[in-house]
């Protein structure tokens, strides 16, 4: 890919990245879908890894499987675009940079939820969100490798 196309590609990726960040903050801090319309009276937090995941799993029969999957998959899925956009929009295409970035963004969101009492600070969310960022990075590197491999094969045929 030439320098002009690469520059345009990164600009579009950065725009999409910031739209995504805005969506995440709206969805996790403001959206009424999760009952963010009112303020809780107390601080809610979980600092024990896997406690909430196990609680959801242990009560899956009473809750139904959908809330369990929604909690686990939702926390992973919401950060997959982060793991995709970070290497796409920057020259730093490192899994370490992406992992740390996903963790820090999740930490900021969880801290805001705790301090504003619009949600619960949950260490399990930090773990699942970070995992989502790593999955997004893997999807990015795999798709980028496939695109380059396909382009190379196509050039050889021409």
N, C-alpha and C positions, 0 to 999 in steps of 0.2 A: 504494500500500500504506500503510495507516495505521501510526501509531507503535508500537502494541502488536504488530501482526504483524511489523513490522520488527525490533523488539526480540527477539521469539521466534525469528525467522529467524536473527538474528545469534548468539543463544545456542546454537542447534542447530548452526550452522556452526562456532562455536568448539569445541564438544564434538567434532564430527567432525574438525576440524583437529587437535586434540590426540591423538585416537585415531590419526589418520594419522601424526603425528610419532612416536608410540610405535612404530607398525608399521615405519616407515622405519628407526628406530634398531635395532629388533630384527632386522629383515631384513638390514640391511647390516653390523651389528656382532656379532650373536650367533648368528643362525640357522645351523644346520649344513648347510643347502642349499648354501651357498657355501663349505663346509669351514671354518667359523669355530670348530670345536671345539678346535683346538690353536693354539699360538702359533708364529709363524714365528721363526726364529733371527736373521734379518737384517731390516734395513729395506729395503722395496721402494718405489720411487717412480719416476715419470716426470714430468719438468718440461718436456718438449718437446711443444708443441702438435701434435696430430694423429699423433704417433708410434705410439701403440697402435692408433688407428683404422686407419692405413695398414698396420700389421703384421697386424691381423686381416684386412684386405682382401687383402693380398698372399698370405696363407696360406689364403684361403677354400677353395681346391680341396682342400688337405690336411685342413683342419678341417671342411669342410662349410659350407654357407650358414647353418645354424641357429645355431651359436655366434657367427657374425659379426652376424647380425640380433639375436640375444639380447643381445649386448653393446651394440650401438648403440641398438636400440629399448628395451631394458630400462632403460638409463640415462636415456632421455628419458621413457619411460612412468612411471617411479617418481616423477617430479617434476611430472607434469601435475596431480595433485590439489593439490599445493602452490599452483600458479598459479591454481587454481580456488578454493581455500578462503581464501586471503589476502584478495582483494577481497570475497568473500562474507561474511567474518566481521568486516570492519572498515569504517570510514567512508572510509578511504584506498583509493580504487580506482584506483591509478596503476600503469601498467606498469613505471615506474622502481622504485617501492617493491617490487613483486612480483619483478622481475628481481634487484635487490640482495638481497632476502630469500632467493631461491632459491640465488643464488651463495654467500651467507654460510652457509646451512644445509649446502650441499654441501661448502664449505670446512671446516666443523666436522667433518662426518662423515669426510672424507678425512684430516684431521689426526688424528682419533681412531684411524682405521685404521692410519695410519703409526706413531703413538706407542705403540699397543698391539700392533703387529705382527700384527694380525688381517686385514690387507689391504694393498693397495698405494695409496699416494697417487698419483693420476693426474690430471694437468691436463686430459686429455681427458674424464674423468668430470665435472670441474667445468664444462666447456663444454657437455657433453650434458645434465647435470642442469639447468643454467641454461636451456638451450633448452627443456627439458621444462616448466619453470616458466612461460616465456613462452607456450608452446603452451597450457598450462592457462589462463592469463590470457585469451588470445584466445578459447578455448572459452567461458569465463565471460562475457566481454563480448558475444560473439555470441549466446549463449543468453539472456542478460539482455535484449538488444535485441529478440530474437524474442518473448520473453515479454511485454515491454512493448507491442510493436507489436500482438501478438495481443489483449492486454487492451484496448488502445485501440480496435481495430476492433470488438471485442465490445461495448464500451460504446456505440459509435456506433450499432450495430444495435438496441440496446435502447431 
